[in-house]
Amino acid sequence: DRQGLYLLNAATGQYGAARYEHAQADFAGDVWLSRDQTEIGAACAVYQRRECQYFNEDIGRHIRAVNAFFERQADVTLVNMSDDGNVWLVHVQGPTLTPSYYIYDRQARAVLPVTSTRSLRDEQLSPMEVVSYAGRDGAQLWGYLTTPQGSPGNAPLIVYVHGGPEGRDYYGFDPMVQFFASRGYAVFQPQFRGSSGFGLASVMAGRRQWGQRMQDDVSDGVRHLVQSGRARADRVCIVGGSYGGYAALAGATLTPDLYRCAIGFNGVYDLPEFLRWKALEEGRRSSSLDYWRNSIGDPNADRAMIEAASPARQLSALRAPVLIIAGEFDWTVPVEQGREMRDALQRAGANFRYVEYPRVGHTWGSWGMEERVGMLTEMERFLSEHLAPSAP
């Protein structure tokens, strides 16, 4: 069910027993080998936090000491060490600590900064915690909650849904999350069933569950935060990109009572049309189309199900204002999904804004600085209008 670390005998082609497995998460591919490549020093996985097993206890003892130096609020990764093993280069990052490199001097017991990969000051950042809750079917679920500095505990809530859907979020520095928090919003990142990194069973639990179990897990997390006093029922907005964009508009149409507004960027909004586009672009016998049919459903046999789960076809239930953002050169989710959603919203008489950026693609890395700033400005303006932290 879960990925592990194994030794392979190259001469015989036989695998030995697992050297490392985590009870709840996949092996992260993060392994430290000795300089002569004969000894495994450490192997790691990421469940709610990064967790490592240290086969070399001397390394483990010092990594734990560095972690304690950062008050266990960051994940510490050994990157390299000097030939004598006394000077280490470590990578450190956490919700309130931008990704940075440090030198650890074992003999001096000193931690010395080298460089940060971000220009933000750490005091500008907001803390993150793990929130556990029960799904409606009794499943034990959880997500990350980032609370803005100085918040009394019930700041307006942004539900920020990851893409994939076979992706996941991580404990640590997330620039989009910190952007929202810096504007006074709490941010909830649910790790719904269908997310990756937690074993095959978790992934398979999300297959053909668009708008159903995966969406229910998001909704149940929102209800838990409201019932526990961490959020106000009338101050919740749902936001996401790619699959998260789908989930944002599915939340606004399938559970309209939960959300005051919704933002989708580069999202899928009409499932039958998306599957039709995949078939035309990649061929009806392609492995890519097979994957999406397994993920969403068969466009013929499951047509009623996937139409019912398509936000573009359920706009009669929509009450919240919507912001749709799309990139012209998106080859993962075609820009037509955004354009057709724009047209459907217009026909429905909805309160919406549509923004399309030329020459940008699906991933954040394909967006230039001007488009990134433009997108963040659009979201900030939209949230200020519909979910302002200072509003009653």
N, C-alpha and C positions, 0 to 999 in steps of 0.2 A: 504493500500500500504506500509506503513512504520510501523515498530515496535514501540510500545509505552509502557509506564508504567501505569499499571492499578491496582486498588485495587480489591481483590477478597473477598467476604463474604464467609468464609469457612462453615458457618452454612447453608446458602441457596444455595451456588454454583453459585451465581450471581456476575457478574462483574459490577463494577461501571463505571462512566465516566473516560476517560483517565486523569491521573494526570499529565502526561508529554508526549508531542509529539514535534518533531522537524519538521519544514516545509520541509526540504530537506534531512534528514538523519534518519537512524534508531536509536532508543534509544540504547545506547551502553551497557546496563546492569550495568552501573556505577551509583550507588545510595548511598547516605549517610543517615543512619538512626540514630535517637537519641539513647542514651544509653538504654532507656527503650523500644526501638523498636516501639514506638507509633507515632513517628513524622518523616516525610520525610524531611530531611534537604536540600538535593540537588539531582538533577538528570541530567545526561549529555548525549550528543550525539557528534559524530565526523563527521562534514562535511569537510570543508577544514582545520579547526582547531577544537580543542575540545571546545565545548560550553556547559555551564551549566546553569540551572535555579535554583536559590537559594530560596527555600521556607522559609528558616531561613535567613533573611537578614543580621543578625549579622555574620553568617558564610561567606556569600557572600562578605561582606565588607572586611573581613580580607583576604580571598583568593585573592580578587582583589588587595589588598595591597601587598601581597607576589608576585603576578604576576608582579606588577609594579616594585618591587625590582629587578626582573630579566628582566626588560625592555620589558616585554610582548613578549619575544622571546622564551618562554618555556611554557609548560603546567604544571599546578600545581594541584596535587591531594591530598586531605586530607585523610590520612591513618588511624590515630587514634589521640586521645587526652587524656590528664590527666583527672582524675575524676572531678577536679574543672573546667575543660575546658580552663585553661590558657596556657597549654603547648601542642603544636600540633606536630605530626610527619607528614611531607608532603613529597610526591614524586615529583621530578622536572625533566623534561627532555625536550630537544629541539634539533634542528639541530646542534647548536653549544654548547650544554650543555649535556654531557653524563648523562644517567640516574643516579640520585643521591637522597639521603635522607637528609632532613634538619629538624632541630628543629626550630619551630616558637614560640617564647615567646610573648604572647599577651601583657602582662603588660610591658615588656621591649621594645616591638616593635623591637625585634631582630630576625634575621635569621641566624642560626648557622649550618654549615655543619656537617653531621654525617659520611656519607661514600658515595663513588661513586662505581657503579657497573662495571666501565670500567677503564682501566689503561691509557687511552689516556688523554692528556692535552687538555682542551677545546680550547686553542688558535690554535691547529692543525686543527680544524674543520672548515667547510665551510658553509655559510648561505644558507637557502632554502627559496624560494618564490613561490607563487601561480601564474601561468600563465593561463589566460583565452583565449579561441579561439573558433571560429565557425567551426562546421563540415560542410562538403560539402552539407548536406541537411538542414543546418540552425540550427542544434542543438547546444546549448550552452555547451561547453566542457571546461575542465581545467585539469591541471596537476601540479606537483611540479617540479621546476627547481632549482638545486643546482649548484652554480657557484663557482669554485675554488678560493681560496684567491689570490688576486693579479692579477686576470684575467682581461684583458681589456674589456671583455664582449662577445667575440666571440671565446672562447676556443673550441677545438674539442669536439663534442657532442656525448655522449653515451645515446641512448634511452634505458632505463632499464624498461622492461615490466614485470608487476607482474604476478604471477601464478594464478591458479584457473580453468577457468578464473574468477570464482566468488570469487575473493579476492579483495584487494585494498591496496593502500599505505597510509601512514600517515605522517603528519607533525611531524618531530622529528628526533631523532638520528637513522640513518640507517647505520650499519657498512659497508655494501657493497657500498652504495652510497658514504660514506665518504672515503672509500678506493679508489674509482675511482677519486674522487675530489682531494685527496692528491697526485695523480699522474698527475694532471693538466687538467683533463677532466671535462667539465660540464655534468650534469646528468639530463635527463628529464624523469619523471615518469608520463605517461598519465593515467588518470582515465577514460578509455574508457567505452562505454555502454556494459553492461554485468558484470561490477564490482559490488561487493556487498557493503552493508552498506548505500545505497542511496534509498532503497525501492524496492518493488517487480518489478515495471515497469522497473527500470534500469536493473535488472537481466534478465528479460524476453526479453529485447531488444537485448540481446546478444545470445539468443538461436538460434541455427542453423545459426550462423553468423561467424563461423570460416573462416578466410580469406576474409570476406566481411565487414559488418559494423564495427565489433570490430577492424579489421585491418585498415579500413579506418580512424577510429578515431585516431589511432596511427599515421598514415601517415599524416593526416591533422594537427596534432600537430607539426610534424617535419616541414612541409611546412610553418606553421605560424612562427616558430622560425627563419627559413631562411629568409622569407619575411620581418620580423621585425628587421632583423640584429642581432639577438641573436645567430645565428649559421651560419656556412658556408656550402653551399650545398655540397661541395666536402670533408667535414670532419665530417661525421656522421657514427657511428657504432651502430648496434642494438644488444642488449644483453638481455637474460632472461633465467629463469629456469622453468621447468614444462610447463604450458601453455605459459609462457614467452619465453621458448625455442622454442616452436612451432612458436610464433609470430616473433621471431628473424629470423628463417629460412623462414617463410612465407614472411616477409618483403624483404629478400634478393632475393627470387624467384618471388614473385608476383609484387613487385615494385623495380626492380633491380637498377633503376636510383637513388634511394634515399640513398643507403647505400654503404659505402666504405668497410665495413666488417661486419661480424655477428658472434656472439657467442651464442650457445645454450647448456644448461646443463640440463640433465635429462628431455629432451623435447620429445614431440610427433611430429613425422615427417611424418608418413604414417597413415592417419586417418582410412581407411578401415582395415588395419592390427591391429591397436590399438583396434578397436571395436571387431574384431575377437578374439583377445587375451582376452578381457574382457568377452566375451561370454564363452570361454573355461575355464577361471579361476573361474568365479563367477556364471555361469549358465545362460541359455538363458531367464529364467524367473526371474532373480534377479532384485532387485530394483536398484542396482548399474548400471547394463547394461541399464535399463530403463532411468536412469538419463543421461548416456552418449549418448544414442540415442537421447534424447530430446535436449541435449546440442550441439551435433555435427551433427546428422542427421541419418536417417535410412540407414543401409549399402546396402539395396536392392533398396528401392524407391528413395533414394537420392544419389545413387552411383556416378553418373556423377558429382554432386555438390561437394561431399567430395573428390573425386579423384582430381578435379581441384584445391581444396584448400590444397592438401597435398604437402608440400615442396619436399618430396622424389620423387614425380612424376612430378615435374616441374623444374628439374635441367637444362633443356636446356636453361632456361632464366638466370641462375646464372652467375654472373660475379665477385662477391666479394669473397675474401678469407674467409674461414669458420673455426671456432674452435668448435668441438663437444666434450663435456665432459659427461661421464656417470658413474653411480655407479652400481656395479655388483649385489648388493642385493636390487635393487629398486623394491618394490612390488606395487607401484602406477603406474609408467610408466616403462614397462619392459626394461631391458638393451638391448634387441633385437632391440628396436627402434633406439638406438644409433648405434648398430652394422650394422643394415641394411642401415642406412643413410650413415655410413662410406663406405659400399660396393657400394652404389649408387653413392656417390661422386667420388669414385675411377673409376667406369665405365664411369662416365661423364667427366673424366679428369680434375676435379676441383682442385683448390688450397685449400687444407684443411689440418687440423691436427686433429687426433682423440686421445683422452686420456680417458682411463677407469681405475677407481680405484676399487680394490677388497674390498669386505667386507663392503661397505658403501651403504646406502639406498637413499631414495628420499629426505628426509628433511635434513636441515643443521645440526640439532641436532644429526643425526646418523653418521656424519662425524667426525673422530678424528682430532686432531690438525695437524698431519702430512699431512693428505689428504687436510685439509682446506688450509694450507700454500701452498701445491702443486698446488691446483686449482687456488689460487690467483696469484701464480707465473706464471702459464701457461697463465692466462689472461693478466697479466701485460706484459709478453714477447710478446704475440700476438698483443696487442694494441700498444706497443712500435714500433713494426715492421710496422703496417698498419695504425696507427692513431696517431703517435707520436706528442705530444704537440709542440715540437720544429720544426716540419717539416713545410715547406712553404705551 
